[in-house]
Amino acid sequence: MANLKKRVPENVPGDFLVDSTCIDCDACRQIAPAVFGEATETSFVKAQPVTSGDRRQALQALLSCPTGSIGCR
């Protein structure tokens, strides 16, 4: 699970976040492209999920993250 203290600054405010342990593997952006974007060296939450489909994809990305860099409050 992501560390709130290591949250990357590019994340938009809300329940989902990416922390600085992200290795920019692209998995989250492939699974939930409406939610996650690419920064210089990490992914980040570009838009909090609004629809149930986006939320489901964001949760799948959280579960699939190889470094546990995605978190949800």
C-alpha positions, 0 to 999 in steps of 0.5 A, a space after each residue: 500500500 502506498 505511503 501517504 508521506 511519499 505521495 507524488 505532487 502531481 496527484 490530484 486531490 482525492 482518495 486514490 494516490 501514487 507514491 514515490 516508490 513507483 517505478 513507472 512500469 505503465 501497468 496502472 496506465 494500461 489498466 485505468 487510463 482515465 485515472 492514471 497519467 505519466 509524470 517524469 519518473 512515475 505515474 500519478 493520479 490525473 483524475 479521480 475515478 467518477 464512474 463505477 467502471 473507472 473506480 473498478 479499473 483504479 482498484 484493479 490497478 491498485 491490486 496489480 501494482 508490482 511495487 504497491 505504490 498505489 493507495 486508496 483512503 
